[in-house]
């Protein structure tokens, strides 16, 4: 018997998180980033890059997004 482990990419993790939230009213970017960083502590993607991946996956799957992560440039959080 062999054990096969599949590599999880950050893109796949983002999409899996979005799909897991499909029936929720919206996806919280802040919560999603925390979940991905917990799952992948060595993830080198910036919060902004994760936000973009999550937004793209949300659009593809029709899940509303709350851009509620705090940013260095002072952008206001919003629901899109």
C-alpha positions as CSV (number, residue, x, y, z in Angstrom):
1,X,0.0,0.0,0.0
2,X,1.4,3.4,-0.9
3,X,0.4,6.7,0.5
4,X,-0.1,9.5,-2.0
5,X,-0.2,13.0,-0.9
6,X,-1.4,15.7,-3.3
7,X,0.2,19.1,-3.3
8,X,-2.2,21.8,-2.2
9,X,-1.5,25.1,-4.0
10,X,-2.7,28.4,-2.6
11,X,-5.0,28.7,-5.6
12,X,-6.6,25.4,-4.8
13,X,-6.9,26.3,-1.1
14,X,-8.6,29.6,-2.0
15,X,-11.1,27.9,-4.3
16,X,-11.8,25.2,-1.7
17,X,-12.5,27.8,0.9
18,X,-14.9,29.7,-1.4
19,X,-16.7,26.5,-2.3
20,X,-17.0,25.6,1.4
21,X,-18.8,29.0,1.9
22,X,-21.1,28.7,-1.1
23,X,-24.3,28.7,1.0
24,X,-23.2,31.5,3.3
25,X,-24.5,35.1,2.7
26,X,-21.0,36.2,1.9
27,X,-17.4,35.3,2.1
28,X,-15.2,37.2,4.6
29,X,-11.8,37.9,3.1
30,X,-10.3,38.4,6.5
31,X,-11.6,35.0,7.8
32,X,-10.5,33.3,4.5
33,X,-7.0,34.6,4.8
34,X,-6.7,33.5,8.4
35,X,-7.9,30.0,7.4
36,X,-5.5,29.7,4.5
37,X,-2.6,30.9,6.6
38,X,-3.5,28.3,9.2
39,X,-3.7,25.6,6.6
40,X,-0.5,26.8,4.9
41,X,1.7,28.5,7.4
42,X,4.6,28.7,5.0
43,X,2.5,30.4,2.3
44,X,4.6,33.2,0.7
45,X,1.6,35.0,-0.9
46,X,0.8,38.5,0.5
47,X,-2.6,39.2,1.9
48,X,-3.3,41.3,-1.2
49,X,-2.5,38.3,-3.4
50,X,-4.7,36.0,-1.3
51,X,-7.5,38.6,-1.5
52,X,-7.3,38.7,-5.3
53,X,-7.4,34.9,-5.5
54,X,-10.3,34.7,-3.2
55,X,-12.2,37.4,-5.1
56,X,-11.6,35.7,-8.4
57,X,-12.8,32.3,-7.1
58,X,-15.8,34.0,-5.5
59,X,-16.8,35.6,-8.8
60,X,-16.5,32.3,-10.6
61,X,-18.7,30.6,-8.1
62,X,-21.2,33.4,-7.5
63,X,-20.3,34.0,-3.9
64,X,-20.6,37.6,-2.6
65,X,-17.4,38.9,-1.0
66,X,-16.8,41.1,2.0
67,X,-13.4,42.9,1.6
68,X,-13.0,43.2,5.3
69,X,-9.3,42.6,5.7
70,X,-7.4,45.6,7.0
71,X,-5.0,47.1,4.5
72,X,-1.8,49.2,4.7
73,X,-3.2,51.7,2.2
74,X,-6.2,52.5,4.4
75,X,-8.9,51.1,2.0
76,X,-12.3,50.8,3.5
77,X,-13.8,47.3,3.8
78,X,-16.8,46.7,1.6
79,X,-19.3,44.2,0.4
80,X,-19.1,43.5,-3.3
